[in-house]
Amino acid sequence: MTDIQARHAPSVLAGELELSTNWGLPGVGYLLMIRPDPAAAAALANVQRQVLTLEPALLRQPESQLHMSIAWLLPVRREFSEPKDALWASRGDGWLAAITAITEATGPMRLRYRRLVAADAAIIAVAAEPNPVGRLRREITAALDLPWPITYSSVETVHASLFRYRQPLTDPAGLLRRLESLVIDIETEVSELLMVRESIYPTLAYEVLRRLPLRGEPAGAQPDGAQPDGAQPDGGEPGVQP
């Protein structure tokens, strides 16, 4: 079991989940994110189909809306003294200028998803570390100096949420075993960041406000790393070893 899964396993096994009662409801947030390339999105969708065979009541993030959050400038689950749209109107141009200066000096990168994790709020695909996103987040944090965290997870962890929980799991232990048995290897190229205004939670509907190309020197590919014990080259669905 991976370290990140080991941290979440007790809550999952005890049924202490954060149920997504606001799934599909209106909710405004301003988010900097990246989208997987089409091949990676299709491979992640294949993973979703396999997981649904065990827990069909999971709330599945649509393939077209799969994404990785880089920074929440105005988090959807946080309220402020002013409406978020008003805050964006007064501060958004300055924030975008600071982020653009960073993306102009940051090169295209590649992320590689190798692990599936059942956390207390979602089932996620986690990118291998080290990767360039941690440095990118630290630079954005320093440049914007926001008085709230820019990400719900750790600065270093990059993940795509595949599912959220509609109801308690029918077989938590079976799900953990299934996720552990799915050996994934999904790469995605990242050439731009998207600044979006979310309107339906969880990022089921959003407007792209600005595309921010990564114009610096390309980042090196992540090291392959050791294959898990017993892993064999994939001969089935893209990105998944059953």
Rosetta silent file (secondary structure, phi, psi, omega in degrees, C-alpha in Angstrom):
SEQUENCE: MTDIQARHAPSVLAGELELSTNWGLPGVGYLLMIRPDPAAAAALANVQRQVLTLEPALLRQPESQLHMSIAWLLPVRREFSEPKDALWASRGDGWLAAITAITEATGPMRLRYRRLVAADAAIIAVAAEPNPVGRLRREITAALDLPWPITYSSVETVHASLFRYRQPLTDPAGLLRRLESLVIDIETEVSELLMVRESIYPTLAYEVLRRLPLRGEPAGAQPDGAQPDGAQPDGGEPGVQP
SCORE:     score description
SCORE:     0.000 S_00000001
   1 L     0.000  134.167 -178.792    0.000    0.000    0.000 S_00000001
   2 L   -69.542  159.912 -178.868    1.381    3.431   -0.937 S_00000001
   3 H   -59.141  -44.698 -177.726    2.148    6.005    1.760 S_00000001
   4 H   -66.419  -36.523  176.398   -0.660    8.311    0.668 S_00000001
   5 H   -69.508  -37.212  178.829   -3.156    5.437    0.634 S_00000001
   6 H   -60.898  -34.721  178.778   -1.950    4.274    4.035 S_00000001
   7 H   -67.610  -34.431 -175.236   -2.785    7.707    5.452 S_00000001
   8 H   -93.877  -18.890 -173.245   -6.341    7.581    4.101 S_00000001
   9 H   -56.367  -42.928 -179.010   -7.103    3.864    4.531 S_00000001
  10 H   -58.497  -41.492  178.812   -8.329    4.045    8.160 S_00000001
  11 H   -66.056  -42.414 -179.501  -10.981    6.649    7.287 S_00000001
  12 H   -63.954  -46.299 -178.752  -12.074    4.747    4.180 S_00000001
  13 H   -65.845  -30.601  179.730  -12.321    1.426    6.020 S_00000001
  14 L   -84.608   -2.181 -178.635  -14.257    3.064    8.872 S_00000001
  15 L    74.856   18.442 -179.294  -16.728    4.646    6.447 S_00000001
  16 L   -89.618   71.610 -175.278  -15.640    8.144    7.470 S_00000001
  17 L  -104.521  153.286  172.110  -16.111    9.633    4.008 S_00000001
  18 L   -92.093  101.139 -179.247  -16.953   13.137    2.862 S_00000001
  19 E   -72.755  140.188 -174.526  -20.106   12.558    0.832 S_00000001
  20 L   -87.930   74.988 -178.368  -20.485   14.903   -2.125 S_00000001
  21 L   -72.647  -16.653  179.532  -23.889   16.351   -1.267 S_00000001
  22 L  -102.108   14.733  177.305  -23.215   19.434   -3.411 S_00000001
  23 L   -57.653  128.260  176.651  -22.359   17.474   -6.582 S_00000001
  24 L    79.984    4.086 -179.632  -23.859   19.236   -9.592 S_00000001
  25 L   -94.629  155.610  177.592  -24.929   22.307   -7.643 S_00000001
  26 E   -60.612  141.209  177.349  -23.986   25.904   -8.515 S_00000001
  27 E  -168.279  125.171 -175.357  -20.768   27.076   -6.935 S_00000001
  28 E   -95.407  133.223  173.894  -18.407   29.872   -7.994 S_00000001
  29 E  -155.181  153.600  177.222  -14.657   29.488   -7.825 S_00000001
  30 E  -115.425  118.649 -165.347  -11.598   30.778   -9.683 S_00000001
  31 E  -133.339  136.357  169.775   -9.126   28.010  -10.399 S_00000001
  32 E   -98.818  123.674 -173.010   -5.823   27.578  -12.204 S_00000001
  33 E  -144.704  171.010  171.968   -5.751   24.071  -13.646 S_00000001
  34 E  -126.533  152.609  178.363   -4.366   21.756  -16.307 S_00000001
  35 L  -110.980  140.485  173.093   -6.222   19.278  -18.477 S_00000001
  36 L   -66.136  150.215  176.157   -4.879   15.849  -19.455 S_00000001
  37 L   -68.009  165.781 -173.237   -4.217   15.424  -23.145 S_00000001
  38 H   -56.441  -40.438 -179.732   -6.844   13.380  -25.060 S_00000001
  39 H   -65.470  -41.366  179.056   -4.950   10.091  -24.845 S_00000001
  40 H   -67.617  -39.980  177.973   -4.424   10.470  -21.099 S_00000001
  41 H   -61.229  -41.195  178.566   -8.062   11.446  -20.536 S_00000001
  42 H   -65.115  -39.478  179.074   -9.179    8.335  -22.421 S_00000001
  43 H   -67.018  -40.047  176.429   -6.850    6.143  -20.362 S_00000001
  44 H   -64.828  -36.005  176.862   -8.140    7.640  -17.103 S_00000001
  45 H   -64.652  -35.359  175.309  -11.695    6.993  -18.318 S_00000001
  46 H   -62.686  -40.133  176.214  -10.742    3.332  -18.828 S_00000001
  47 H   -61.677  -44.364  179.707   -9.597    3.230  -15.202 S_00000001
  48 H   -57.543  -43.130 -178.405  -12.931    4.723  -14.122 S_00000001
  49 H   -61.934  -37.806  179.625  -14.869    2.005  -15.943 S_00000001
  50 H   -68.576  -40.349 -179.580  -12.926   -0.709  -14.142 S_00000001
  51 H   -67.172  -36.333 -178.780  -13.465    0.845  -10.705 S_00000001
  52 H   -64.318  -21.900  177.872  -17.202    1.265  -11.349 S_00000001
  53 L   -65.306  -24.079  179.740  -17.603   -2.496  -11.720 S_00000001
  54 L   -95.174  -38.486 -177.999  -16.950   -2.756   -7.971 S_00000001
  55 L  -130.848   78.962 -173.892  -18.667    0.425   -6.726 S_00000001
  56 L   -68.457  -12.875 -179.227  -21.256    1.482   -9.336 S_00000001
  57 L   -86.540   -0.740  178.696  -22.758    4.210   -7.115 S_00000001
  58 L   -62.193  148.121  175.423  -19.626    6.365   -7.241 S_00000001
  59 E   -87.201  114.879 -171.998  -20.008    9.839   -8.741 S_00000001
  60 E   -94.830  126.293  173.203  -17.817    9.801  -11.841 S_00000001
  61 L   -68.596  123.735 -178.412  -16.032   12.907  -13.072 S_00000001
  62 L   -58.245  146.924 -179.865  -16.838   13.063  -16.823 S_00000001
  63 H   -53.898  -41.090 -177.320  -13.925   12.362  -19.137 S_00000001
  64 H   -70.540  -12.811 -178.923  -14.287   15.801  -20.717 S_00000001
  65 H  -113.366    9.320  175.104  -13.998   17.454  -17.293 S_00000001
  66 L   -64.201  138.739 -176.828  -11.006   15.572  -15.896 S_00000001
  67 L  -161.237  170.154  174.578   -8.385   18.032  -14.690 S_00000001
  68 E  -125.238  122.472  179.515   -5.615   18.671  -12.203 S_00000001
  69 E   -74.506  130.726  174.621   -5.901   21.685   -9.914 S_00000001
  70 E   -98.503  -46.821 -178.907   -2.775   23.835   -9.756 S_00000001
  71 E  -157.572  133.393  172.011   -4.012   26.703   -7.577 S_00000001
  72 E   -93.447  110.692  176.950   -7.303   27.907   -6.152 S_00000001
  73 E   -79.485  -42.868  174.089   -7.236   31.699   -6.281 S_00000001
  74 E  -130.621   94.358 -171.223  -10.802   31.991   -4.999 S_00000001
  75 L   -63.162  142.677 -178.238  -11.778   28.551   -3.686 S_00000001
  76 L   -66.098  -29.101 -176.519  -15.255   27.299   -4.464 S_00000001
  77 L   -97.884   20.561  178.387  -15.720   26.042   -0.905 S_00000001
  78 L  -128.919  138.792  176.418  -14.711   29.315    0.760 S_00000001
  79 L  -107.153  152.315 -176.173  -16.758   32.459    1.236 S_00000001
  80 L  -126.854  171.204 -179.569  -15.375   35.989    1.401 S_00000001
  81 L   -68.799  -21.989  174.991  -16.509   39.386    2.606 S_00000001
  82 L  -119.447  156.477  174.110  -17.169   40.311   -1.035 S_00000001
  83 L   -58.460  145.339 -177.397  -18.663   38.209   -3.834 S_00000001
  84 H   -60.977  -37.767  179.025  -15.988   36.215   -5.651 S_00000001
  85 H   -62.982  -36.333  178.047  -16.867   37.777   -8.998 S_00000001
  86 H   -69.134  -40.194  176.839  -16.317   41.230   -7.491 S_00000001
  87 H   -62.307  -41.992  178.304  -12.968   40.154   -6.024 S_00000001
  88 H   -64.039  -40.943 -179.515  -11.929   38.764   -9.399 S_00000001
  89 H   -60.966  -34.382 -177.089  -12.977   41.975  -11.146 S_00000001
  90 H   -89.170  -25.744 -173.254  -10.777   44.042   -8.828 S_00000001
  91 H  -121.046  -14.318 -172.138   -7.773   41.719   -8.507 S_00000001
  92 H   -59.121  -41.693 -178.617   -7.877   39.269  -11.396 S_00000001
  93 H   -61.796  -41.127  178.522   -5.777   41.294  -13.840 S_00000001
  94 H   -66.578  -41.147  177.047   -2.976   41.640  -11.308 S_00000001
  95 H   -62.363  -44.263 -179.470   -3.084   37.949  -10.456 S_00000001
  96 H   -63.907  -37.676  178.603   -3.000   36.993  -14.136 S_00000001
  97 H   -62.726  -42.334 -179.783   -0.033   39.284  -14.792 S_00000001
  98 H   -66.466  -41.722 -179.905    1.926   37.630  -11.970 S_00000001
  99 H   -68.150  -38.970  179.766    1.042   34.119  -13.154 S_00000001
 100 H   -60.956  -39.254  177.854    1.868   34.975  -16.774 S_00000001
 101 H   -60.296  -34.017  179.182    5.366   36.057  -15.736 S_00000001
 102 H   -75.664  -45.534 -178.153    5.833   32.609  -14.202 S_00000001
 103 H   -67.219  -28.719  177.306    4.392   30.612  -17.119 S_00000001
 104 H   -64.475  -26.623 -179.022    6.554   32.570  -19.579 S_00000001
 105 L  -101.897    1.550 -178.317    9.601   31.198  -17.775 S_00000001
 106 L  -107.946  131.283 -177.834    8.221   27.683  -17.233 S_00000001
 107 L   -87.465  164.120  172.792    8.607   25.040  -19.910 S_00000001
 108 L   -54.659  151.510 -175.383    6.195   22.337  -21.041 S_00000001
 109 E  -138.798  167.954  176.719    6.197   19.309  -18.762 S_00000001
 110 E  -125.897  132.504  175.394    5.112   15.714  -18.620 S_00000001
 111 E  -111.985  147.171 -176.617    3.183   14.125  -15.767 S_00000001
 112 E  -130.435  115.018 -179.340    2.952   10.405  -15.206 S_00000001
 113 E   -88.033  123.955 -175.568    0.095    8.857  -13.241 S_00000001
 114 E  -126.108  -10.815 -173.262    1.148    5.673  -11.459 S_00000001
 115 E  -135.896  146.557  169.642   -1.145    5.294   -8.420 S_00000001
 116 E  -112.077  136.277 -175.906   -4.836    5.182   -7.546 S_00000001
 117 E  -135.168  132.613  170.228   -5.821    6.312   -4.051 S_00000001
 118 E   -93.893  107.060  176.067   -9.130    6.263   -2.182 S_00000001
 119 L   -95.557 -179.705 -176.503   -9.085    9.387   -0.020 S_00000001
 120 L   -73.566  -20.186 -178.048  -11.837   10.486    2.346 S_00000001
 121 L  -112.027  -17.883 -173.529  -13.386   12.862   -0.224 S_00000001
 122 E  -163.598  161.580  167.650  -12.513   11.322   -3.596 S_00000001
 123 E  -100.427  126.352 -169.372  -10.802    8.542   -5.503 S_00000001
 124 E  -127.476  153.137  168.239   -7.805   10.086   -7.230 S_00000001
 125 E  -101.353  125.609 -172.196   -5.067    9.292   -9.715 S_00000001
 126 E  -107.881  132.596  179.703   -1.771   10.544   -8.309 S_00000001
 127 E   -79.235  147.777  178.271    1.158   11.684  -10.425 S_00000001
 128 L   -63.932  149.683  175.472    4.642   10.363   -9.779 S_00000001
 129 L  -117.987  151.727    1.506    7.057   12.562   -7.883 S_00000001
 130 L   -76.781  155.017  173.172    9.238   14.485   -8.288 S_00000001
 131 L  -144.621  165.843 -172.829    7.479   16.615  -10.874 S_00000001
 132 L   -75.412   -6.716 -173.069    7.660   20.312  -11.789 S_00000001
 133 H   -68.871  -36.213  179.102    4.253   21.245  -10.367 S_00000001
 134 H   -57.594  -46.971  177.854    5.488   21.665   -6.802 S_00000001
 135 H   -61.790  -41.451  179.005    7.987   24.315   -7.888 S_00000001
 136 H   -60.434  -45.250  178.833    5.303   25.984  -10.011 S_00000001
 137 H   -62.999  -40.859  179.698    2.908   26.135   -7.048 S_00000001
 138 H   -63.899  -39.460  178.925    5.585   27.564   -4.775 S_00000001
 139 H   -66.041  -40.975  178.646    6.373   30.293   -7.295 S_00000001
 140 H   -66.758  -41.816  178.456    2.690   31.163   -7.684 S_00000001
 141 H   -58.329  -45.575 -179.402    2.202   31.173   -3.900 S_00000001
 142 H   -66.789  -38.948 -176.218    5.109   33.590   -3.453 S_00000001
 143 H   -71.134  -37.922 -175.561    4.011   35.846   -6.320 S_00000001
 144 H   -89.778  -30.420  178.385    0.355   36.154   -5.271 S_00000001
 145 L    51.855   49.698  179.352    0.831   36.102   -1.475 S_00000001
 146 L   -76.292  147.776 -178.444   -2.773   35.043   -0.891 S_00000001
 147 L   -84.390   15.547  177.386   -3.935   34.773    2.744 S_00000001
 148 L  -139.256  157.289  179.998   -5.370   31.264    2.165 S_00000001
 149 L   -61.427  142.721 -178.507   -3.887   27.973    0.886 S_00000001
 150 L   -88.450   -7.704 -179.958   -3.860   27.727   -2.912 S_00000001
 151 L  -143.111  148.228  178.718   -4.467   23.972   -2.949 S_00000001
 152 L   -79.195  -20.610  178.968   -6.574   21.520   -0.949 S_00000001
 153 L  -106.201 -171.268  178.454   -3.815   18.887   -1.087 S_00000001
 154 L   -69.550  157.733 -179.490   -0.090   19.189   -0.450 S_00000001
 155 L   -60.894  -34.628 -174.790    1.938   21.521   -2.626 S_00000001
 156 L   -82.803  -27.900 -173.344    3.898   18.601   -4.046 S_00000001
 157 L   -79.456  128.584  176.730    1.015   16.182   -4.724 S_00000001
 158 L  -115.908  126.290 -178.165   -0.572   16.350   -8.182 S_00000001
 159 E  -146.427  157.997  170.776   -3.770   14.400   -8.698 S_00000001
 160 E  -114.468  126.405  177.113   -6.861   14.097  -10.843 S_00000001
 161 E   -77.581  120.345 -179.561  -10.115   13.348   -9.031 S_00000001
 162 E   -93.042  -35.678 -177.793  -11.801   10.428  -10.781 S_00000001
 163 E  -143.761  155.726  163.020  -14.754    9.930   -8.428 S_00000001
 164 E  -123.254  171.810 -171.429  -16.504   11.415   -5.449 S_00000001
 165 E   -99.649  122.240  174.073  -18.744    9.600   -3.007 S_00000001
 166 L   -81.721  -35.215 -173.736  -22.522    9.619   -3.378 S_00000001
 167 L  -155.022  171.629  176.454  -23.067    7.253   -0.447 S_00000001
 168 L   -57.817  149.795 -179.889  -21.076    4.947    1.842 S_00000001
 169 L   -70.028  146.311  177.031  -19.063    2.295    0.039 S_00000001
 170 L   -78.325  -30.632 -177.345  -20.514   -1.215   -0.195 S_00000001
 171 L  -146.659   78.158 -176.790  -17.115   -2.893    0.167 S_00000001
 172 H   -58.045  -43.937 -179.215  -14.382   -0.510    1.373 S_00000001
 173 H   -65.004  -40.330  177.783  -11.763   -3.235    1.828 S_00000001
 174 H   -63.745  -37.714  177.845  -12.532   -4.676   -1.606 S_00000001
 175 H   -64.258  -44.775  179.254  -12.187   -1.258   -3.174 S_00000001
 176 H   -61.258  -40.636  178.205   -8.787   -0.698   -1.590 S_00000001
 177 H   -64.397  -40.895 -179.033   -7.611   -4.088   -2.827 S_00000001
 178 H   -64.676  -44.115  179.252   -8.905   -3.325   -6.320 S_00000001
 179 H   -63.520  -38.186  179.465   -7.170    0.057   -6.471 S_00000001
 180 H   -66.868  -30.875 -176.227   -3.948   -1.514   -5.253 S_00000001
 181 H   -82.080  -18.630  179.897   -4.165   -4.192   -7.956 S_00000001
 182 L   -83.592  106.009  179.260   -4.658   -1.750  -10.824 S_00000001
 183 E   -91.029  109.964 -176.486   -1.167   -0.867  -12.015 S_00000001
 184 E  -107.127  154.469  177.055   -1.515    2.273  -14.094 S_00000001
 185 L  -151.416   88.575 -172.484    1.015    4.099  -16.233 S_00000001
 186 E  -123.561  119.126  179.143   -0.581    7.133  -17.859 S_00000001
 187 E  -105.003  146.526  173.867    1.452   10.044  -19.184 S_00000001
 188 E  -137.680  139.712  174.336    0.149   13.451  -20.190 S_00000001
 189 E   -86.566  137.619  179.107    1.861   16.361  -21.856 S_00000001
 190 E  -121.525  114.771 -179.137    1.264   19.773  -20.282 S_00000001
 191 L  -118.444   -5.543  179.863    1.844   22.813  -22.489 S_00000001
 192 E  -156.539  156.978  168.129   -0.506   25.343  -20.903 S_00000001
 193 E  -104.948  153.265  177.609   -2.382   26.287  -17.761 S_00000001
 194 E  -117.910  126.490  170.608   -6.040   27.296  -17.808 S_00000001
 195 E   -94.659  118.884 -172.177   -7.472   30.052  -15.638 S_00000001
 196 E  -128.577  156.328  169.882  -11.153   29.188  -15.256 S_00000001
 197 E  -108.385  110.245  178.778  -14.295   30.362  -13.502 S_00000001
 198 E   -78.221  140.833  178.641  -16.095   27.333  -12.123 S_00000001
 199 E  -126.123  -20.275  177.164  -19.889   27.522  -11.989 S_00000001
 200 E  -128.907  124.336 -178.297  -21.019   23.924  -11.234 S_00000001
 201 L   -80.745  141.205   -3.208  -19.298   21.856   -8.544 S_00000001
 202 L   -97.768   96.111 -179.010  -16.980   19.962   -8.875 S_00000001
 203 L    55.726   38.287  176.054  -15.736   21.731  -12.012 S_00000001
 204 L   -81.417  -20.913  174.589  -18.532   20.145  -14.023 S_00000001
 205 E  -144.595  133.872  179.434  -19.062   23.472  -15.784 S_00000001
 206 E  -158.035  160.214  176.120  -16.571   26.290  -16.162 S_00000001
 207 E  -111.197  129.947  176.270  -15.536   29.162  -18.406 S_00000001
 208 E   -79.467  115.907 -179.699  -11.932   29.436  -19.591 S_00000001
 209 E   -87.170  -34.279 -178.551  -10.864   32.992  -18.796 S_00000001
 210 E  -158.284  134.786  170.150   -7.270   32.769  -20.006 S_00000001
 211 E   -95.736  130.792 -174.473   -4.977   30.197  -21.582 S_00000001
 212 E  -120.487   91.803 -179.023   -1.446   30.528  -20.249 S_00000001
 213 E   -63.277  144.646  173.845    1.113   28.752  -22.472 S_00000001
 214 L   -88.071  107.460 -169.002    4.260   27.383  -20.848 S_00000001
 215 L  -106.114   -0.526 -178.805    6.922   29.114  -22.925 S_00000001
 216 L   -79.647 -168.120  177.744   10.167   28.329  -21.099 S_00000001
 217 L   -66.349  136.808 -178.822   12.631   25.540  -21.718 S_00000001
 218 L   -58.216  138.932  175.180   10.887   22.130  -21.706 S_00000001
 219 L   -75.864  147.223  178.101   11.062   20.270  -18.423 S_00000001
 220 L   -66.248  152.220  176.502   12.699   16.849  -18.532 S_00000001
 221 L   -64.596  148.597  176.904   10.484   13.777  -18.550 S_00000001
 222 L   -63.886  146.071  174.559    9.927   12.195  -15.176 S_00000001
 223 L   -62.465  146.262 -177.112   12.149    9.232  -14.405 S_00000001
 224 L   -62.877  -38.476 -177.607   10.461    5.943  -15.130 S_00000001
 225 L    75.827  167.140 -178.812   11.031    4.597  -11.658 S_00000001
 226 L   -75.433  142.119  173.385   10.942    0.955  -10.701 S_00000001
 227 L   -71.975  142.829  174.444    8.030   -1.169  -11.838 S_00000001
 228 L   -58.645  154.051 -178.620    5.923   -2.615   -9.012 S_00000001
 229 L   -55.003  130.139  175.852    6.683   -6.222   -8.197 S_00000001
 230 L    82.806   -2.255 -178.119    5.206   -8.534  -10.775 S_00000001
 231 L   -70.542  139.598  178.769    4.176   -5.760  -13.173 S_00000001
 232 L  -121.065  156.701  177.094    4.262   -6.734  -16.807 S_00000001
 233 L   -54.110  141.803 -175.157    4.042   -4.570  -19.930 S_00000001
 234 L   -71.748  128.494  175.118    0.444   -3.564  -20.598 S_00000001
 235 L  -119.568    6.257 -177.467   -1.333   -5.581  -23.272 S_00000001
 236 L  -111.907 -130.908 -176.383   -4.874   -4.478  -22.467 S_00000001
 237 L   -66.729  150.312 -176.971   -6.611   -1.157  -22.109 S_00000001
 238 L   -60.040  131.056  173.801   -4.422    1.950  -22.451 S_00000001
 239 L    80.644   -1.795 -174.860   -2.698    2.920  -19.228 S_00000001
 240 E  -129.584  134.708  170.007   -4.052    0.012  -17.142 S_00000001
 241 E  -112.097  114.809 -177.101   -2.645   -3.347  -16.191 S_00000001
 242 L   -67.173    0.000    0.000   -5.417   -5.554  -14.780 S_00000001
